[in-house]
Amino acid sequence: MAAPIITVDLHGLFREDAVKAIDRALKTADAGTYQIRLIHGYHRGTSLKNMIIDEYKYHPKVRRIAPGDNQGITVLVLREL
């Protein structure tokens, strides 16, 4: 059983590697997982943040995309609590 919140650190990854890491987390997520926290950073992370929004806003497992508790985190909400 996967964790309720999966955290993926994307610091230093190129777009293709970040997509692979996020896709792995989405495959790992099961019915008990309600969020995937993506840590992309703030200063150089805006390109990854934009990619996350563009690539995953229509993904079948993602209900919505929310900002994290700081500007360097984006949350994929898989199900509401």
trRosetta pair geometry for C-beta under 8 A, 3 or more apart (Angstrom, degrees):
i j d omega theta_ij theta_ji phi_ij phi_ji
1 30 6.3 -107 -144 58 59 143
1 32 5.4 36 -176 23 106 151
2 6 6.5 -28 174 -65 117 116
2 28 5.3 127 -106 148 132 83
2 29 5.5 -141 96 -122 166 33
2 30 4.7 150 17 14 109 92
2 32 6.0 168 66 70 73 100
2 33 4.7 -20 101 -52 123 119
3 6 5.7 135 65 -75 103 65
3 32 7.7 -133 145 115 10 108
3 33 6.6 61 82 -101 48 92
4 32 6.0 -82 -87 153 65 84
4 33 6.1 169 -144 -118 26 43
4 34 5.8 -5 -173 20 80 93
4 35 7.3 31 144 31 70 84
5 33 7.4 140 -78 -149 19 77
5 34 7.1 -36 -76 61 67 76
5 35 4.7 -6 -118 70 83 102
5 36 7.5 163 -164 -93 58 27
5 37 6.1 29 177 -13 106 108
6 25 4.9 161 127 -160 141 107
6 28 6.4 125 -110 91 154 122
6 29 6.2 -108 -5 -80 141 91
6 33 6.0 3 -18 -144 106 129
6 35 7.4 -169 31 101 64 56
6 36 4.8 -17 69 -116 100 77
6 37 7.1 -173 90 25 46 70
7 36 7.7 167 -86 -165 25 54
7 37 4.6 -17 -110 67 74 108
7 39 6.7 28 -175 -16 95 110
8 21 5.4 142 -170 147 127 110
8 22 6.3 160 98 -90 168 59
8 25 5.0 -84 -57 -55 133 149
8 36 6.4 12 -1 178 112 100
8 37 7.1 170 24 85 65 55
8 38 5.3 -15 67 -111 101 66
8 39 7.0 -171 90 22 48 76
9 39 4.8 -22 -114 65 61 117
10 13 4.9 -87 -169 34 69 124
10 18 4.7 48 -148 -124 120 105
10 21 6.4 174 -98 76 84 146
10 22 7.8 6 -83 -53 125 96
10 38 5.9 19 -13 -175 127 90
10 39 6.2 173 22 80 77 55
10 40 4.6 -14 70 -99 123 69
10 41 7.7 -123 83 0 84 87
10 45 7.5 106 90 -133 109 107
10 48 5.6 156 127 -173 139 152
11 39 6.7 -27 -34 118 91 97
11 40 7.2 158 -70 -153 53 28
11 41 5.4 94 -104 -41 86 119
11 45 7.7 -54 -101 -85 64 112
13 17 4.2 -132 -164 94 102 113
13 18 4.4 136 111 -63 126 81
13 21 6.6 -63 -132 -1 170 140
13 48 7.4 85 73 -105 92 135
14 17 5.1 84 54 16 74 104
14 18 6.9 -140 95 -9 32 92
15 18 5.7 -60 -146 36 27 112
15 19 6.4 28 157 -20 65 104
15 47 7.5 -80 -74 139 102 107
15 48 7.2 -164 -98 -102 65 70
15 51 5.5 -159 -132 -120 101 161
16 19 5.8 -52 -150 33 30 112
16 20 6.7 31 151 -18 62 104
17 20 5.6 -51 -150 35 36 113
17 21 6.4 36 152 -19 66 105
18 21 5.7 -54 -149 37 33 111
18 22 6.3 29 154 -16 67 107
18 40 7.6 42 -138 -111 138 104
18 48 5.6 -150 -132 -136 169 109
18 51 6.8 86 92 98 138 142
18 52 7.9 -85 148 -68 126 88
19 22 5.8 -56 -144 40 30 108
19 23 6.1 32 156 -19 65 109
19 51 7.5 -96 -65 155 93 124
19 55 6.4 -123 -112 -165 104 166
20 23 5.8 -56 -144 38 28 112
20 24 6.4 33 154 -23 63 104
21 24 5.7 -51 -150 32 30 114
21 25 6.7 29 151 -17 62 104
22 25 5.7 -53 -152 36 35 112
22 26 6.4 35 151 -19 66 105
22 36 7.3 108 -147 141 78 145
22 38 6.6 2 -100 -102 107 128
22 52 7.1 176 -98 -117 158 90
22 55 7.7 104 85 102 152 135
22 56 7.0 -97 157 -67 142 137
22 76 7.7 111 -159 -25 109 149
23 26 5.6 -53 -146 37 33 112
23 27 6.4 34 153 -19 65 103
24 27 5.8 -56 -151 36 31 110
24 28 6.3 31 151 -20 65 108
25 28 5.6 -55 -147 37 33 113
25 29 6.5 45 152 -34 64 99
25 36 5.1 112 140 -140 131 133
26 29 5.6 -41 -149 18 33 118
26 36 6.9 -55 -74 -46 66 162
26 59 7.1 -84 -129 168 153 145
26 61 5.5 146 -159 59 107 151
26 62 7.9 -56 -115 -50 122 93
26 76 7.7 -52 -85 117 98 159
28 33 7.7 97 111 -52 76 161
29 33 3.8 -117 -148 74 86 152
29 36 6.5 -77 -69 -61 134 113
29 61 6.7 119 81 176 136 145
29 78 5.9 -162 172 -91 148 166
30 33 5.8 105 46 2 49 102
33 36 7.3 34 167 -60 122 81
33 78 5.8 31 113 53 87 154
33 79 7.9 115 98 21 52 105
34 77 7.0 -9 162 -157 75 68
34 78 5.5 -152 -152 60 31 92
34 79 4.7 -86 -125 62 83 83
34 80 7.4 121 -160 -91 119 2
34 81 6.2 69 175 -67 165 78
35 75 5.5 -25 -160 -167 112 108
35 76 6.8 143 -160 76 56 56
35 77 5.8 -24 -103 -108 80 55
35 78 6.5 -154 -75 12 26 89
36 75 7.1 151 75 -159 47 57
36 76 4.3 -3 55 54 101 108
36 78 6.8 75 -12 -34 91 111
37 68 6.3 83 -147 -110 96 123
37 73 5.9 -17 -170 -165 96 115
37 74 8.0 150 -159 80 50 38
37 75 5.5 -23 -104 -104 63 82
38 48 7.9 -151 151 145 120 113
38 52 5.9 168 89 -114 162 150
38 68 7.9 -143 58 -49 60 129
38 73 6.8 146 77 -158 52 60
38 74 4.9 -20 64 66 108 85
38 75 7.2 -175 19 -86 78 29
38 76 6.7 63 -19 -14 112 96
39 68 7.8 31 -93 -45 64 174
39 72 6.3 27 -159 136 71 96
39 73 5.5 -25 -102 -101 63 82
40 45 3.7 132 128 -162 88 119
40 48 3.9 -164 -154 96 132 131
40 49 5.4 -179 78 -58 152 75
40 52 7.1 -126 -47 -25 148 135
40 72 6.2 -156 68 -174 60 67
40 73 7.4 153 21 -100 74 29
40 74 6.5 10 5 9 121 104
41 44 5.9 3 109 59 133 73
41 45 3.5 165 75 -45 73 125
41 48 7.5 74 43 41 86 135
41 72 4.8 -29 -150 -146 16 114
42 45 5.6 -4 -47 36 11 117
42 46 7.8 32 -175 -50 40 80
42 70 7.2 -67 -67 140 123 102
42 71 4.7 68 -118 96 110 104
42 72 4.0 -74 -47 -70 81 95
44 47 7.5 -29 168 19 63 101
45 48 5.0 -55 -162 44 69 112
45 49 5.7 74 138 -28 86 100
45 72 5.6 90 44 -137 159 77
46 49 5.2 -49 -142 36 38 116
46 50 6.3 39 157 -19 67 102
47 50 5.8 -51 -148 37 31 111
47 51 6.4 35 151 -21 62 106
48 51 5.4 -53 -147 37 34 115
48 52 6.4 40 153 -25 66 101
49 52 5.7 -50 -151 29 31 113
49 53 6.7 28 153 -15 62 104
49 74 5.5 148 -132 -42 83 135
50 53 5.8 -55 -151 37 33 110
50 54 6.2 28 154 -15 67 110
51 54 5.8 -60 -144 42 30 108
51 55 5.7 16 165 -10 69 116
52 55 6.3 -62 -134 44 21 101
52 56 5.7 -27 -178 23 61 121
52 65 7.0 147 133 -143 99 139
52 74 5.2 132 100 92 156 154
52 76 7.6 -124 -178 -62 112 101
53 56 7.1 -75 -121 51 12 83
53 57 5.8 29 180 -51 57 111
53 65 5.8 175 -112 106 71 165
53 74 7.5 -110 -55 -154 82 151
54 57 6.9 -37 -130 1 12 110
55 59 7.5 29 134 -50 67 112
56 59 4.5 -27 -151 -9 66 126
56 62 5.1 86 166 -17 96 166
56 65 6.5 113 97 -77 104 124
56 76 6.0 -61 149 -109 146 123
57 62 7.2 -109 -131 103 17 135
57 65 6.0 -69 -98 -7 74 129
58 62 7.9 62 78 64 8 111
59 62 4.2 64 68 12 103 111
59 76 7.8 -11 58 -152 137 129
61 78 5.6 -21 160 -131 90 98
62 65 6.6 16 173 -60 128 81
62 76 5.0 -73 -119 -165 111 103
62 77 7.0 89 -161 63 70 52
62 78 6.5 -63 -105 -96 44 59
63 77 5.1 -65 61 105 100 93
63 78 6.3 108 -1 -166 96 15
63 79 6.4 112 -20 -90 138 32
63 80 6.8 -97 101 -37 166 83
64 77 4.9 -1 62 52 78 120
65 74 6.4 -3 -175 178 102 107
65 75 7.1 152 -162 81 53 54
65 76 6.0 -26 -107 -105 75 57
65 77 7.1 -165 -88 13 22 85
66 74 7.6 154 80 -166 42 60
66 75 4.6 -23 67 66 90 108
66 77 5.6 54 -3 -31 113 117
67 71 7.5 -28 -162 -110 115 46
67 73 7.4 92 176 88 58 74
67 74 6.6 -53 -122 -113 41 61
67 75 7.2 25 105 17 11 95
68 71 7.9 -163 60 -69 92 5
68 72 7.3 -56 62 78 133 49
68 73 2.5 -45 47 102 164 109
68 74 5.9 -92 -23 -59 99 16
68 75 5.3 130 -81 -34 74 96
69 73 6.3 12 37 56 62 141
70 73 5.7 78 58 13 71 104
77 80 6.9 34 169 -77 123 61
